[in-house]
Amino acid sequence: GDARVRGQTGVLSERRGSYPFIDFRLLNNTTLSGEIGTKKKVKRLLSFQRYFHASRLLRGIVPQASLYLLDEDYLGQARYMLSKVGMWDFDIFLFDRLTNGNSLVTLLCHLFNVHGLIHHFQLDMVTLHRFLVMVQEDYHSQNPYHNAVHAADVTQAMHCYLREPKLANFLTPSDIMLGLLAAAAHDVDHPGVNQPFLIKTKHHLASLYQNVSVLENHHWRSTIGMLRESRLLAHLPKEMTQDIEQQLGSLILATDINRQNEFLIRLKSHLDNQDLRLEDAQDRHFMLQIALKCADICNPCRLWDLSKQWSERVCEEFYRQGDLEQKFELEISPLCNQQKDTIPSIQIGFMTYIVEPLFERWAQFTGNTPLSENMLNHLRRNKAKWRSLLHKQHSSSRSNDHSGQVTGSQEQTLNEEETP
């Protein structure tokens, strides 16, 4: 499929009319008026949404950045949290509240400074901030899980992984910038439904990317669009910016869960053969891909209170998709049936088949550092808690079958937030 964006009004209005519940926040068709002179300037691979945003910029309609007024106490607490940004118990939900919903922008500005990227790449702070606001605002805040807070959480985890000695000793400023940018933008403009849903509803993105890594390709292309529109890297040599764009794509595409086994087999082979050479840019890039994959699914390795909150959010997003599928008389996707797929059972399966194999190999790579041991310990404890909750649900269910009603104590068990 040709990934170039077409500007015909008919095509776009038709697309927007299909499945209106997927909010890509397209602007009104009136934005196309007076556009003829600017279309030739927009020769890049962008999503429909990015095309419209670019057209507004090219016509001089620059969106005004919101003015966020925070109490000094909040700012002080946010600054204190940033001083602990390398700690694994970092509470991204609290940080998001303290920054008035600007956790991603605030975190990235801080990390770019901490890692010396602003000085090394001679970045303009105003341009960097503008770019990060674009990224943050392109996440859908109505998504329970795939929103800007998830992006900030993944970015904070990535920062922790980039500091692991086995990796940190070899990383270049380019590697660090790529890792942080990919983490921040890896799910940008996520519609809150998965790839099979887009394919079976014949969504235009599925056609555009020929049913292959549909969402990941969209996240990548949207990121490139924002980088070019913001001109964040416009002062760098063209060859360098092209390389950055391609490597960003390689990193973001690696987060496709359908490629999990591919990466796991390759990582296992490298570790078993002890042939990783991190002096080699190719091997460093591969480990950045693995680090991003770990950061993307690290929720089960967090403290129980944080992990549980993420688990509930992702399942809520699954259930919303299931409700849509039911509404439109489509087959309900796996894990999306609220009546059959419980949060404990979903989480236990996810931890067992996806998270554990990856993080055990990551620990092997890092040399079982304190962080890796800490994550695996949290993972085991959290899995045990979900098993306990699942057992209580089953016990309660059996009692309900026998009695025909749920007793008050059983209802309390079902509503318990934490195991003893």
C-alpha positions as CSV (number, residue, x, y, z in Angstrom):
1,G,0.0,0.0,0.0
2,D,1.1,3.5,-0.8
3,A,1.6,5.2,2.6
4,R,1.4,8.7,1.1
5,V,-1.5,10.7,2.3
6,R,-4.1,11.6,-0.2
7,G,-6.0,14.9,0.3
8,Q,-9.2,14.2,-1.6
9,T,-12.2,15.4,0.3
10,G,-14.4,12.5,-0.7
11,V,-12.0,9.8,0.5
12,L,-11.4,11.5,3.8
13,S,-15.1,12.2,4.6
14,E,-15.9,8.6,3.6
15,R,-13.2,7.4,6.0
16,R,-14.4,9.6,8.8
17,G,-18.0,8.3,8.3
18,S,-16.9,4.7,8.8
19,Y,-16.8,3.5,12.4
20,P,-17.2,6.9,14.0
21,F,-16.4,5.5,17.5
22,I,-12.7,5.4,16.5
23,D,-11.7,9.0,17.2
24,F,-8.8,10.1,15.0
25,R,-9.9,13.6,15.7
26,L,-9.9,14.7,12.0
27,L,-10.5,18.4,11.4
28,N,-13.4,19.6,9.4
29,N,-13.2,19.4,5.6
30,T,-13.3,23.2,5.6
31,T,-9.6,23.1,6.5
32,L,-8.9,22.1,2.9
33,S,-9.9,25.5,1.5
34,G,-7.1,27.6,0.2
35,E,-4.8,24.6,0.5
36,I,-3.7,24.1,-3.2
37,G,-0.5,26.1,-2.7
38,T,0.6,24.1,0.3
39,K,-0.1,20.5,-0.8
40,K,3.1,20.2,-2.8
41,K,5.0,21.0,0.4
42,V,3.5,18.1,2.3
43,K,5.5,15.3,0.5
44,R,5.9,12.9,3.3
45,L,4.5,9.8,4.8
46,L,1.9,10.9,7.3
47,S,-1.3,9.7,8.8
48,F,-4.5,11.5,7.9
49,Q,-4.5,13.2,11.2
50,R,-0.9,14.4,10.8
51,Y,-1.7,15.7,7.3
52,F,-4.5,17.9,8.6
53,H,-2.4,19.2,11.5
54,A,0.5,20.0,9.1
55,S,-1.9,21.8,6.8
56,R,-3.0,24.1,9.6
57,L,0.7,24.8,10.4
58,L,1.5,25.6,6.8
59,R,-1.4,28.0,6.6
60,G,-0.1,29.8,9.7
61,I,-2.8,28.6,12.0
62,V,-0.5,27.6,14.9
63,P,-2.4,26.0,17.8
64,Q,-1.8,27.9,21.0
65,A,-0.1,25.9,23.8
66,S,-2.2,25.7,26.9
67,L,-1.1,27.7,29.9
68,Y,-0.9,25.3,32.8
69,L,-1.1,27.1,36.2
70,L,0.1,24.9,39.0
71,D,0.3,25.5,42.7
72,E,3.9,26.0,43.9
73,D,3.5,23.0,46.3
74,Y,2.6,20.8,43.3
75,L,5.6,22.1,41.3
76,G,7.8,21.4,44.3
77,Q,6.6,17.9,44.7
78,A,6.9,17.3,40.9
79,R,10.5,18.5,41.0
80,Y,11.2,16.3,44.0
81,M,9.8,13.3,42.1
82,L,12.0,14.1,39.1
83,S,15.1,13.9,41.4
84,K,14.0,10.2,42.0
85,V,13.1,9.5,38.3
86,G,15.6,6.6,38.2
87,M,13.9,4.7,41.0
88,W,11.7,1.7,40.0
89,D,9.0,2.6,42.5
90,F,8.3,5.9,40.6
91,D,4.6,6.6,40.7
92,I,3.6,7.9,37.3
93,F,0.0,8.4,38.3
94,L,1.0,10.7,41.1
95,F,3.5,12.5,38.9
96,D,0.8,13.0,36.2
97,R,-1.5,14.6,38.8
98,L,1.3,16.9,40.1
99,T,2.0,18.1,36.6
100,N,-1.7,18.7,35.8
101,G,-1.8,15.9,33.1
102,N,1.6,16.9,31.6
103,S,3.7,13.9,32.8
104,L,5.0,13.1,29.3
105,V,6.2,16.6,28.4
106,T,7.6,17.3,31.8
107,L,9.4,13.9,32.1
108,L,10.9,14.1,28.6
109,C,12.2,17.7,29.0
110,H,13.9,16.6,32.2
111,L,15.4,13.4,30.8
112,F,16.7,15.2,27.7
113,N,18.5,17.5,30.0
114,V,19.7,14.8,32.4
115,H,21.2,12.8,29.5
116,G,22.9,15.9,28.0
117,L,20.9,15.6,24.8
118,I,19.9,19.2,24.5
119,H,23.5,20.3,24.6
120,H,24.9,17.5,22.5
121,F,22.4,17.9,19.6
122,Q,22.1,21.7,20.1
123,L,18.3,21.4,20.5
124,D,16.1,24.5,20.9
125,M,14.2,24.1,24.1
126,V,11.1,25.9,22.8
127,T,11.0,23.6,19.7
128,L,11.6,20.5,21.9
129,H,8.7,21.6,24.2
130,R,6.4,22.2,21.1
131,F,7.2,18.8,19.7
132,L,6.6,17.0,23.0
133,V,3.2,18.8,23.4
134,M,2.3,17.6,19.9
135,V,3.2,14.0,20.9
136,Q,1.3,14.2,24.3
137,E,-1.8,15.7,22.7
138,D,-1.9,13.1,20.0
139,Y,-2.5,10.4,22.6
140,H,-6.2,9.8,23.3
141,S,-6.9,10.8,26.9
142,Q,-10.2,8.8,26.8
143,N,-8.3,5.5,26.4
144,P,-8.1,3.9,29.8
145,Y,-4.7,2.4,29.0
146,H,-3.1,3.5,25.7
147,N,-2.8,7.2,26.7
148,A,0.0,9.7,27.4
149,V,0.4,8.4,31.0
150,H,1.3,5.0,29.6
151,A,3.8,6.6,27.3
152,A,5.3,8.5,30.3
153,D,5.5,5.2,32.3
154,V,7.2,3.4,29.4
155,T,9.6,6.3,29.1
156,Q,10.5,6.3,32.8
157,A,11.1,2.5,32.6
158,M,13.3,3.0,29.5
159,H,15.3,5.6,31.4
160,C,15.9,3.0,34.1
161,Y,17.0,0.4,31.5
162,L,19.3,2.8,29.8
163,R,21.2,3.2,33.1
164,E,21.9,-0.6,33.4
165,P,25.7,-0.8,33.4
166,K,25.8,-3.6,30.8
167,L,24.1,-1.2,28.3
168,A,25.0,2.2,29.6
169,N,28.7,1.6,29.1
170,F,28.3,1.4,25.4
171,L,25.4,3.8,24.6
172,T,26.0,6.9,22.4
173,P,23.9,10.1,22.7
174,S,22.1,9.0,19.6
175,D,21.2,5.7,21.1
176,I,19.8,7.4,24.2
177,M,17.8,10.0,22.3
178,L,16.3,7.2,20.1
179,G,15.4,5.1,23.1
180,L,13.6,8.0,24.8
181,L,11.9,9.3,21.7
182,A,10.7,5.8,20.7
183,A,9.4,5.2,24.3
184,A,7.5,8.5,24.3
185,A,5.9,8.1,20.9
186,H,5.5,4.3,20.6
187,D,1.7,4.3,21.0
188,V,0.9,7.8,19.7
189,D,-2.6,8.3,18.3
190,H,-3.6,4.8,19.5
191,P,-7.4,4.3,18.8
192,G,-8.0,2.1,21.8
193,V,-8.7,-1.0,19.8
194,N,-6.3,-3.7,18.5
195,Q,-5.1,-4.7,15.0
196,P,-7.6,-7.5,14.4
197,F,-10.4,-5.1,15.2
198,L,-9.1,-2.6,12.6
199,I,-8.7,-5.4,10.0
200,K,-12.2,-6.9,10.5
201,T,-13.8,-3.4,10.3
202,K,-11.8,-2.7,7.2
203,H,-10.4,0.4,8.7
204,H,-8.3,2.6,6.3
205,L,-5.1,2.1,8.4
206,A,-5.4,-1.7,7.9
207,S,-5.6,-1.1,4.2
208,L,-2.8,1.4,4.3
209,Y,-0.3,-0.9,6.0
210,Q,-1.6,-4.1,4.4
211,N,-2.7,-5.7,7.7
212,V,1.0,-5.8,8.9
213,S,1.9,-4.1,12.2
214,V,-0.9,-1.7,11.4
215,L,-0.8,0.3,14.7
216,E,2.9,0.3,15.1
217,N,3.4,1.6,11.5
218,H,0.8,4.3,12.3
219,H,2.6,5.3,15.5
220,W,5.9,5.5,13.6
221,R,4.6,7.5,10.7
222,S,2.8,9.9,13.0
223,T,6.0,10.4,15.0
224,I,8.0,11.2,11.8
225,G,5.3,13.7,10.8
226,M,5.5,15.5,14.1
227,L,9.3,15.5,14.0
228,R,9.3,17.2,10.6
229,E,6.5,19.6,11.4
230,S,8.2,20.7,14.6
231,R,11.6,21.0,12.9
232,L,13.2,19.7,16.0
233,L,16.0,18.1,14.1
234,A,16.0,20.3,11.0
235,H,19.4,21.8,11.9
236,L,21.1,18.3,11.8
237,P,22.6,16.8,8.6
238,K,19.9,15.2,6.3
239,E,21.6,11.8,6.5
240,M,21.5,11.9,10.3
241,T,17.8,12.8,10.4
242,Q,17.0,10.1,7.9
243,D,18.8,7.5,10.0
244,I,17.0,8.7,13.1
245,E,13.7,8.3,11.4
246,Q,14.5,4.8,10.2
247,Q,15.8,3.7,13.6
248,L,12.7,5.1,15.3
249,G,10.6,3.0,13.0
250,S,12.7,-0.1,13.8
251,L,12.3,0.5,17.5
252,I,8.5,1.2,17.5
253,L,7.8,-1.7,15.1
254,A,9.5,-4.0,17.6
255,T,6.7,-3.4,20.1
256,D,4.3,-5.4,17.9
257,I,3.3,-8.2,20.3
258,N,2.9,-10.5,17.3
259,R,6.7,-10.4,16.9
260,Q,7.4,-11.5,20.5
261,N,8.7,-14.9,19.7
262,E,10.9,-13.6,16.9
263,F,12.8,-11.3,19.3
264,L,12.8,-13.8,22.1
265,I,14.4,-16.5,20.0
266,R,17.0,-14.1,18.7
267,L,17.8,-12.8,22.2
268,K,18.1,-16.4,23.6
269,S,20.5,-17.3,20.7
270,H,22.7,-14.2,21.5
271,L,22.8,-15.0,25.2
272,D,23.4,-18.7,24.8
273,N,26.2,-18.0,22.3
274,Q,27.5,-15.0,24.2
275,D,28.1,-13.2,20.9
276,L,26.5,-9.8,21.7
277,R,29.1,-7.1,20.8
278,L,27.7,-3.9,22.1
279,E,30.5,-2.0,20.5
280,D,28.6,-2.8,17.3
281,A,25.8,-0.4,16.5
282,Q,23.6,-3.2,15.2
283,D,23.8,-5.2,18.4
284,R,23.2,-2.0,20.5
285,H,20.1,-1.3,18.4
286,F,18.8,-4.8,18.9
287,M,19.2,-4.4,22.7
288,L,17.4,-1.0,22.5
289,Q,14.6,-2.9,20.8
290,I,14.5,-5.4,23.7
291,A,14.7,-2.6,26.3
292,L,11.7,-0.9,24.7
293,K,9.8,-4.2,24.5
294,C,10.5,-4.7,28.2
295,A,9.5,-1.1,29.1
296,D,6.2,-1.5,27.1
297,I,5.1,-4.5,29.1
298,C,6.7,-3.8,32.5
299,N,3.5,-3.2,34.3
300,P,3.4,-6.6,36.0
301,C,6.9,-5.9,37.3
302,R,5.9,-2.8,39.2
303,L,4.7,-2.4,42.8
304,W,1.4,-4.2,43.3
305,D,-0.6,-0.9,43.7
306,L,0.7,0.4,40.4
307,S,0.6,-2.9,38.6
308,K,-3.0,-3.6,39.6
309,Q,-4.1,-0.2,38.4
310,W,-2.5,-0.8,35.0
311,S,-4.1,-4.2,34.8
312,E,-7.5,-2.8,35.5
313,R,-7.0,-0.1,32.9
314,V,-5.9,-2.4,30.1
315,C,-8.7,-4.8,30.8
316,E,-11.2,-2.0,30.7
317,E,-9.9,-1.1,27.3
318,F,-10.3,-4.7,26.2
319,Y,-13.8,-4.8,27.5
320,R,-14.7,-1.6,25.7
321,Q,-13.6,-3.2,22.4
322,G,-15.7,-6.2,23.3
323,D,-18.7,-4.1,23.8
324,L,-18.2,-2.4,20.4
325,E,-17.8,-5.7,18.7
326,Q,-21.0,-6.9,20.4
327,K,-22.8,-3.7,19.3
328,F,-21.8,-4.1,15.7
329,E,-22.5,-7.9,15.8
330,L,-18.8,-8.8,15.3
331,E,-17.1,-11.8,16.9
332,I,-15.8,-10.7,20.3
333,S,-12.0,-10.8,20.3
334,P,-10.0,-12.9,22.8
335,L,-9.7,-11.3,26.2
336,C,-12.4,-8.8,25.4
337,N,-15.5,-10.6,26.8
338,Q,-16.2,-9.1,30.2
339,Q,-18.5,-12.0,31.1
340,K,-15.8,-14.7,30.5
341,D,-12.4,-13.0,30.6
342,T,-11.7,-11.9,34.2
343,I,-8.9,-9.6,35.0
344,P,-7.0,-12.2,37.1
345,S,-7.1,-14.8,34.4
346,I,-6.0,-12.3,31.7
347,Q,-3.1,-11.1,33.9
348,I,-1.9,-14.6,34.8
349,G,-1.8,-15.6,31.2
350,F,0.0,-12.4,30.1
351,M,2.6,-12.8,32.9
352,T,3.2,-16.5,32.2
353,Y,3.5,-16.5,28.4
354,I,4.6,-13.0,27.5
355,V,6.2,-11.1,30.5
356,E,8.2,-13.8,32.3
357,P,10.1,-15.3,29.3
358,L,11.2,-11.8,28.3
359,F,12.2,-10.5,31.7
360,E,14.1,-13.6,32.6
361,R,16.2,-13.2,29.5
362,W,16.6,-9.4,30.2
363,A,17.9,-10.4,33.7
364,Q,20.3,-12.8,32.1
365,F,21.5,-10.0,29.8
366,T,22.0,-7.4,32.6
367,G,23.8,-9.9,34.8
368,N,20.9,-10.1,37.4
369,T,21.4,-6.5,38.6
370,P,19.4,-5.2,41.6
371,L,16.8,-3.7,39.2
372,S,16.3,-7.0,37.3
373,E,16.0,-9.0,40.5
374,N,13.6,-6.4,41.9
375,M,11.4,-6.6,38.8
376,L,11.3,-10.4,38.8
377,N,10.4,-10.4,42.5
378,H,7.5,-8.0,41.9
379,L,6.4,-10.1,39.0
380,R,6.3,-13.3,41.1
381,R,4.5,-11.6,43.9
382,N,2.0,-10.0,41.7
383,K,1.3,-13.2,39.9
384,A,0.7,-14.9,43.2
385,K,-1.8,-12.2,44.2
386,W,-3.7,-12.6,40.9
387,R,-3.8,-16.4,41.5
388,S,-5.2,-15.8,44.9
389,L,-7.9,-13.4,43.6
390,L,-8.7,-15.9,40.8
391,H,-9.1,-18.7,43.4
392,K,-11.4,-16.5,45.4
393,Q,-13.5,-15.7,42.4
394,H,-13.8,-19.4,41.5
395,S,-14.8,-20.3,45.1
396,S,-17.3,-17.5,45.2
397,S,-18.7,-18.6,41.8
398,R,-19.1,-22.2,43.0
399,S,-20.9,-21.0,46.2
400,N,-23.1,-18.9,44.0
401,D,-24.0,-21.8,41.8
402,H,-25.0,-23.8,44.9
403,S,-26.9,-21.1,46.7
404,G,-28.3,-19.2,43.7
405,Q,-27.2,-15.9,45.3
406,V,-24.0,-14.2,46.4
407,T,-23.7,-13.7,50.1
408,G,-22.5,-10.4,51.6
409,S,-19.2,-11.8,52.5
410,Q,-18.6,-13.3,49.1
411,E,-19.5,-10.0,47.5
412,Q,-16.9,-8.4,49.7
413,T,-14.4,-11.0,48.5
414,L,-15.1,-10.2,44.9
415,N,-14.6,-6.5,45.6
416,E,-11.4,-6.8,47.5
417,E,-8.7,-4.7,46.1
418,E,-5.7,-6.6,47.5
419,T,-5.0,-10.1,48.8
420,P,-3.9,-10.5,52.4
